[in-house]
Amino acid sequence: MKKYLLIVLLLISFLSFGQKVQILSGSTDFLKDQKSINVELLFNDVKFFEENKTETEYLEKREKDILDNPKRGEKFWKDWITAWNENKNVTFLDKFIKGTTKSKKINFVKDSSVKYTLIINSEWIYPGYHAGIAIEPAKLSTTLKFVETQNPSNILLIMKTDKIKGTAGKNDFVMEYGRIASAYEKTGQLIVKEIK
């Protein structure tokens, strides 16, 4: 039992290794006196899998896979695409914000009246999989820009994340969007650590 626990702990630390935020330009100095940062999520040019499929290509393949499965069918696809759009438009950002809640100094919020905005540009996603006991978390790569809310061309800080893994067991891990949401939450946690 002790050997099994040691292996699990080593595996967890191995999976966490390399999950970091890289500062590309700027500094965090402007954040010192801030209580709140507005957050926006962009999902315009995101690519999927190693093949860098567009979102349209990804969704077309997903639809075909669902409709070709005799246990699923049209209703399942309609429910799935509805849930996908809800997650993409609301939940992914909410989960990122949830990941930042350990910050005791700055609240990350949806409020365009605050001085600075963090723009999360979703660049690459590996949705992972859930096949019974075999689970692969989603991975997410982003570029994060801190800008003046009223003057977004004034970029104060640019950060990059590469293939951040979601945490297994969080959210609805059976479906892709739950795994991806978990990767956004993990990204939020890492951002808070970086700007402390």
N, C-alpha and C positions, 0 to 999 in steps of 0.2 A: 504494500500500500504506500509506504514511504517513497519507494522508487517511482511509482506511478505519479504521485503528487509532485515529485521533483521534476519529472519529465514534463508534466503539464505546466509547471511554473517556468521552466526553461523555454517551452514552446511559446508561452504568452510573452515572455521578455524578448524572444526572437522576433515575433510578429510585431512588437511595438518598436523594435530597433529601426531606425531610419525614418520613422514617422515624425517629420519635423517641418518647421516653417523656415523658409529662407527669405531673408530681406534682400530684395534686389536693388532698391534705392530708397533714400530718405531715412528718417529716424522717427522714433516714437515720442520725441520731446513735446510735440504739440498736444499729446494726450494727457499730459500731467495734470492739468486743471479741469479736465472734462468729466462731467458726470454721466453723459449719455452720448452715444454714437448711433446715428441712423444706419440701418442696414438695408441694402437692396441686393437681390439675386438676379443675375443675368443667366439665361439658359438659351442663348441665341445660336451659337455656333458650336455647341458641345458635340464631341465625337465619342463613339462607343467602341469598345473592344480594341484589340491590337490592330484590327483592320481599319480603324478610324471611320466607322460608319457614321453617317449623319443621323440625326434623330428620326428623320423620315424613313431612312433605310432600316434603322433599328425597329421602329414601330411596324413597318411592313412585314419584316421577318417574324416579329412577335405575333402579329395578327395571323399570319399563315400557320405558325406553329400551333396556335390555339384552335383555329378552325379545322386544322387537319387532325386534331385529337378528338376522337368520337365521344369521349367523356366530357368534353368542354362545350364547344359550339358557339353560336352567335351571341346568346345571352351572356355567356361568360366573357366573351370579347368586349361587349358593350360595358359590362361592369368593370372590366380591367382597364379599358381606356379612360373611363370616367374617373376611376381611382388614380390612374397615372397623371391625368391633368390636374386633379386636386392636389396631389403630392408635389408636382412640378411647380404649380402656381402658389401654393400655400405652405404645405407641410415641410418641404426641404428647408425653406427659410426659417420656419418656426423651430425646426430641430437644430439648425445652426445656432439660433439665438439661445435655445435651451442649453446647448453646449457651453455657452459663454457665462452661464449663471454663477460660476465659481469666482468670477471677478468681483471683488468687493468694492472696487473703486469706480468702474465704468459699467453702465448698463447699456447693452446693445438692444436697440429698440427699432420699431417701425414708426419713425416720427421725423418727417422731412423739415420740421421747424428747428431742429438742433443744428449746431454749427458745422459739424463734420459728418460725412457719410462714408461708410465702408461699402464698396461695390464688390460683390463676389462674382467673378466671371467663371462660370462652370466651363471647363475646357475638355476634360476627358473623364469617361466613366466606364468602369467594368462592373456590370450589375451583380456579379457573383452568382451563386446558385444555392438551392436548398433541395436536397434529394434524400429525405429521411434523416438518417444520422450523418450523412455527408453534407457539410455546409461550407461554403466559401463566401466570406464577406465581400461586399462591394468595395471598390476602390475609387477614389475621387481625386482628380487633379484640378487645382484652381489657381487663378491669379486674383489677388485681393488688393484693391486700391483704396486708400484713404484719401478723400478729396474734400474740398470745401463744398458744403451743400449748395450754397448759392452761386458757386463758381467752380463747377466740376472739372474745368480744365486745369485748375490748380491742384496738382497731385502732390500730396505730402509724403506718402509712403506707399511703396509697392512691395507686396510679399507674394511668395509662390509656395504652393504645396504640391507634392508629387505622390500620387497613388496612396493617399491616406485610406486606411482600412477602417470600415465600420466595426463596431463591437458586436460580436455574436450574442444573440439573446435579447438585444435591445430592439424595440419597435416590432413590427410584424415582419419577422425575418423570412417567412415563407415566400413572400412576394418580393419582386425586384425593388419596388419603390420603398418598401420597408428597409431593405438592406442599404439602399442608396441614402435614405434619410439618416440612417445610422452613421454613414460616412460624413454627411454634413455636420451631424452633431459632434463627431470626433474632431472635425476640422475646427469647429468653434472652440472646443476645449484646448486645442493646440495654439490657436491664436491668442487666447487669454494667457497661456503660459509664456508665449513669446513677448507680449507687451507688458508684462509685470514690471 
